[in-house]
Amino acid sequence: MGGRNRSSSRNVLVVPQARQALEQIKYEAAQELGVQIPQDGYYGNIATRDAGSLGGYITRRLVQMAEQQLSGANRQF
């Protein structure tokens, strides 16, 4: 089970075009936090602390982006 370089993912994007933007956020977050992104795409060797920091940072950024969009949408009414 859980082999390296699994090509199938359980996460399905609601908006498939968002994949590139999410990848960009991931790399920006990793650079800012000093976390090395594995070139082969296998995250099994990344430290749990680093993975958690990266995931938390990405989540904060996505929530911030959503809040900005919602606040902008509310101003139009």
C-alpha positions, 0 to 999 in steps of 0.5 A: 500500500501507499507506494511512491509516486502514486498517480491517483489522488483522492483530492478532486478539484472543484475547479480544475483550472485552479491546479496551477494557482494552487501549485504556485501557492504551494511553492511560494509557501515552501520558499517562504517557510524554507521547506524543500519541495521534493522534485519527485512529488513524493512527500513521504520523506518530508518532516511532519512539522514541515508538512504541517507548517506548509499545509497551515500556511496554504490554508491561511492564504486560501482563507485570506484570498476568499475573505478578500473576494467576499469583502470585495463582493459585498462592497458592490451591493 
